[in-house]
Amino acid sequence: MPDATFACPDLTTFCRLDELGLEVTGQRLEPGRAVLACRVVEVDPDYWCRRCGCEGAPRDSVVRRLAHEPLGWRPTTLEITVRRYRCTGCGHVWRQDTTRAAAPRAKLSRRGLRWALEGIVCQHLTVARVAEGLGVAWNTANDAVLAEGQRVLIADPDRFDGVKVLGVDEHVWRHTRRGDKYVTVIIDLTGIREGTGPARLLDMVEGRSKQAFKAWLADRPDPWRQSIEVVAMDGFTGFKTATTEELPDAVTVLDPFHAVRLGGEALDECRRRVQQVTCGHRGHTGDPLYGARRTLHTGADLLTAKQQRRLEALFASDEHVEVEATWGVYQHMIAAYRHPDRARGRDLMAQLIDSVSHDVPAALSEITRLGRTLNRRAADVLAYFDRPGTSNGPTEAINGRLEHLRGSALGFRNLTNYVARALLESGGFRPQLHPRL
């Protein structure tokens, strides 16, 4: 293998300052940072006054300091010598153009701003960590990142294009008693259904009511609303009603997780009721029903031999026959969703809904209530089997990412900032796909 060929060290290229129209003229290493002295590279110097057109003469120079992307996590500062000119006619003073290096009045170079945005969006760093890497104050880093995120993502007019499948859910954005702690999150699930990419956060609305979601849909243009084909949601009827009123042509899908959860809640209520009747108290350690509370929620096809023996012993008692009946309904729901043939799974679910909707013994009150709910939302439950890939699971996953964001930031007090940070975190933003950055 031939020897590698090395070029002469070029600090300008190494620090990628040529992209900013700068050239390094010197460097200084301090204990806490690196300082690079730079000058502006002018391809076509403009010595002419923009007011009167007279020729300008060099007047003096000023130094503009910018935080640059860190090199080896050492904060790097650019000290740019900017020449100023005075018009020989009207006396107007102007300076060399440094807009390639940074926006007017900005404290971060464009490379430093890109590094900060990538760190927060792609590496999931905190603003405090980014500010430390840049060697600037927290407010400086936060304001710059939010402003750039607003420009390249939140204010992008094409952000809502191509959306055909929506997911909607509630989210707790703060755990305090002050103000409304709930928001409604709207997710784009089109990429999941079509296999073209992950889900992404579209928007976040304060409150979790029907009116909050309805108002958000009403604000969208008519062509966009007409393009929505499916809306996946949980069992909250407010989301269902808002969708029916604003998107009459869209199909609503009750998420499998929440449908099975309804069955699980009915099973828990039945277990607690029977526990009180048979033992006279809530579940204690050593009580058969209390000891099997987690085993009862395990799918029948996933039970171990020990768990199967535990359930057989539990159901051997006539006192637990109501729990056994409710458990059977719960397992039939799981089996319908797990069936490899979606058409057959749909038939099994339709049969189950029909069986629990009428002629249920009065003693099985939990199944009666479950049957009324499933019968009322039968179309939404069965719609899942007709539309593969439509589920609120990705919506719950994004909720988890937002929980991580709130935890790493140690909480948020301002909802506007939280929405902006959430859109950067889960809005599908990738710096390499945004040439405007």
N, C-alpha and C positions, 0 to 999 in steps of 0.2 A: 504494500500500500504506500503510495507516495506521501511525502511529508506534507502536513497541512501548511497552507500559505496564510500568513497573518499580515493584516494591513496595519499601518501606523495608527496608534490610538487617536481617536477622534471623539472628544467629549461632546461635541455638538450633536453628532449622530447617535452616540451612545445614550444620551439623555433625551433623544428625539426632539430636540429643539429646532431642527431644520423644518419640522412640520409647522412650527409656530412663527417662522420667519425671523428666528434669532440665531445668533452665533456666540459661542462662549469665548470670552476674552481672558478669563481668569477664574480661579477657584480658591475657596478658603474653607478649611475643615475646622469646625468648632466642636466642643464636647457634645453638644446636643443637636447639631444640625450641620448641613453642608450648604454653603453659599456659592452660587455661580454668578459671576459677573458676565453680563451679556450686552450685546449691542443689536440694534435693529438692522436687518439686512433689507435694503431697499433695491428692488429690481429696477424700478423706474422712479428715481427721486422726484418729488414734486416740490419745486421751489417757488411756485407761483401762488399768489394770494387768491383765496377763494372769494374774496369780497370785491376787490377792484382789479385783479388780474396782474398787478405789478409783481416784479421779482422780489423774493424775500432774501434776507441776509441772515446768516447764523447769529443767534442772539446769545444763547447759553444752553445748558443741558440740565435735566432733572433725572432723578432715579425713581423708577417705579418698581416696587417690590411685590412679587407674586409667589404664593405657595405652589410648589410644583409637586408632581408625583414623587413619593419617597423612593430613594435608591437603597435597597437593602433595609427598609424600614427606618432609614435615617431621614428625618424631615429635611427637605431640600427647598431652599429659597432662591428665587431668581431676582437679581438686582440688575434691572435693565436701564442702561443709560439711554435716555430719550432726548434727542436734540430738539431745541425749539428755534423757530425762525420768527423774524419780525419783518413785516411788509415795509418796503422802502417808500411806498406811496401813502397808504392810510394808517400805517402803524399797527395793523392787526397782528397779533401773535398767535401762532399755532405750533403744534408739535408733530413729530413723526407718528405715523399711523401704527398702532400696536394692536389693532383689532384681531389680527391672526393669532396673537399670543393670548389674549384674554378680552372679554367683553368690557366695555367702558365701565369704570369704577369697580370692577371685579377685583377680588382679593386672591382668587385662585386662577392659575393658568388653565387653558383649555385641557391640557393633558392631566393636570391635577384634578380638575372637575370630573373628567372621564374616569380617572382612577377611583375617585370617591364614589361615583355612581355605580361602577362595577363592583366595588367592595360591598356596598350596601345591598345591591340587587342580586348579584351572583354569588358572592361569598357570605352573604347574610351577616356582615359585620355591623356592630352598633355605630351610631353616630359618634359616640365618645372615642371609639377605637379609630375611626377615620380621622377625626380631628387630631388625635394624638399623632397619627402617621403623617399628617400634613403640617403639624406644628402650628395650628390655628385654634382659635376658641371654638367651643361647641356650637354656639349660635352662628358663627361664620360658616362652619361646615354644614350645619343643618339648613340654614337659609339658602345656601348655594345649591345643595342637592335637591331640595324641594322645588326651587325655581326652575332648575334644569329638568327635573322630572315632570313638572307641569308643562314645560315647553315641548318636550319630545314625546310624552306619553299621554298625560291626562288631557291636554288641550288638542291632541291629535284628532282631526275631524274624521279620520278613517278608522278610529278605534272600534266602532260599533259595526263596521261592515262585515258581511258574511255570517252574521249570527243567525242560526236557525233553531238551535236547541238551548233553552234556558234552564237554569237550576236556581231555586230560591230557597233560602233558609234564614233563620234568625241567628244572631251572634251576640254574645255578651262582650262589650268592648271595655267595660270597667266594672270593678266590683266595689262600688261605693254607693251610698244612699243618696247622693246628691245628683239630681237630674235623672233622665232616662238612661238606663245602662244597656238597653237593647238596640240593635240595629238590624236592618234587613239587608242581607248580602245577595246580590244578583250575579250569577256565574254563567259564563259561556261554555256550554258542554258540546259545542259543535265538533271540535277537534277530537273529542273522545268517541263520539258516535261514528265519525267518518274515518277515524284512525289516522288523522293528520297532525295531531299534536295534543298537548295536555290541556286541561281545563284552565280557564283564566278568569280572574275577577273583573267584572264589568263595572260595578258601582256598588256603593254602600249608602243606605238611606237610614236616617235616624228613625227609631221606632220599629215595632214589629206588628203593626196592624194591617188590616185590609187596605185602609186608606193610604198608608205609606207606600205600599207596592202599587196600588192602583194609580196614585198620583205620578209615580215614576214611569209607569207604562204610558200614561196619558201624555207625558212630556215628550215621548219619542215620536218621530214623524210617522205618518200613516204607512208609507212604503215599507219602513222597517218593521212595523208591527204586523203587517200582512205577510212578511217573510218568515215569521216565527211559526214553526211547525209543532214543536213539542215543548212543554214546560214540566220539569220534574220538581216535585215538592214533597214535604212531609204531610202529616195528617191535619195540619192547621187549615180550617175551612176558610179563613180570611184570604189566604193565598189563592185558594181554589175559586172563590167568588170574584176576586179581583181579576184573575185570568179570564174567567168566563165573560166578564163584562167588557174588558178591554181587548182581549184576543179571542173573539168568538170562534175563529177557525182553528185555533191551536188545540192540540190534544194534551190533556193533563194526565200526568203519570204519577201515581203514588209510589214513592220509593220503596223497594223491597225491605230495606232495613227498618223503615218506620212501620211497614205493614206487619212484619214479623214482631216488631216491638209491641204492637197492640196485642198480639197473641201472648207475648211474654208477660205483659202487664196483667192480662186477664188470669194467667196462670199464677202469678204472685198473689193477686188479690184472693183467688180461690184458696191457695195454700195458707194464707194468713187467717182467712175466715174459718177454715177447718181446724187450724191450730187453736184458735180461741174456743171453738166448740168442744174439741176433744180434750184439751189440756187446761182451758180456763185462763190462759195467759199467753203473751206473745212468745215467740220462739226463744228458747234457751239452749245452751250447749247440752247435747245429749238427747234432745228431742228429735225423733226421726224426720219429721217434716223440715225442721230447721237445718238439720245436717245434710239434707238432700237438696237444698235450695239451688245450689249451683249445678248439680247433676241434672236437675229437672230442665235446665236451659241448654243442655248439651244435645246436639243432634243425635238421633238414634243410631245413625251410621257411624258416629264417632265415639260411641260409648266403649269404654274398656270393660274387660270381664268383671272387674271389681265394681264398676259403676252399674253394670247390668244386674249384678246380684243385689246391690243396694236398692235399686228400683223394684226388683221382684219382691224383696222383703217388704218394701214400703207399700206396694199395691196389694199385697196379700191380705192386708187388713181391710175389712169392710168399711171402716171409718174413713178410709182415704179414697173411696170409689169416685167421689166428685173431683178430687185432684187428678185421678187417673184419666177421667173423661176429658178434663180440660187439657191435660198434658197431651192426650191423643190429638186433639184439635191443633195444638201448637206444633206437634211433630208433622202433621199433614201439611201445614203451611210451609214448613221448612222443606219438606220433600217436594212440594210443587215447584218451589223456586230452584231447587237443586237438580231437578230432572234434566237430563241431557237433551231431551227433545222438548223444545219450547212449546210446540203445539200440544204435546201431551201434558206438559206442565200447566198450560192454560186450562185444559179440560179438568185437570185435577183441582185447580184453584176454583174454577166455576162450580164444580160439584160441591166443594167444601163450603163455599159461600151460600149455596142453595140449601145445604143441609143444616147450617147453623142459623139460618134466617127464619125458620119456622119450626113448629113442633118440638121445641127444646123443652125438656122437663123444667118445671119451675124451680127445682132445687139448684139447677145450674145457672144461677143468675149472671155470673161473669160471662158465660158463653152467650147468653141472651143479649147482653149489652154489646159484646164483640160482634155478634151476628148483625145487629142493627147498624153498627158502624160499617162493617164490610159490605152490607147490602146497599147502604147509601153511597158508598164510594166504589162500588163494584166495577164500574167502567174504568175508573182510574187504576184500580188494582190490576185488572186484566189487560190494560193498555201496555203495561210493561212487557208482557210476553210477545206483543206484536211489534215492538220496536227495540231490537237488540242494541245494547250499549247505552240505553237511556236510563240513568239512575242518578240519585243524588249523592252517591258515594264520593265522587270527586269534589262535590260541594263540601262535604264533611271534611275531606282532606285539606281543602283550602282553609276551612275554619281552624283546623289544627295548626296550619302554618301561621295563621294570624295569632293564635294563642302563643306560639313561640316568639313571634315578633313583639307582642305585648310584654311577655316575660323578660326578653332580653333588654327591652327599653325600660324595665321596671315600672311599667304602666304609662298611660297617657291621660292627660287632663283636657286636651283640646281635640274635639272630634274632627275638625277640619284637617289638622295635622295627621291624625290617625288614619283618616281616609286616604290622604296622599301617600303616606308611608305604606299602607296596605296595598294600594294600587301598584306601587313600585315593587313590593314584595311578591305579589301574586297576580299582577295584571298582565302577565305574559311579556313583560318588557325584557329585551335582550339588547345590550348596547351595540353588538356587532350587526344587528338587523336594522339599526336606525342610523342611516347616513347623516341625518341632521345633527347628530351629536358632535 
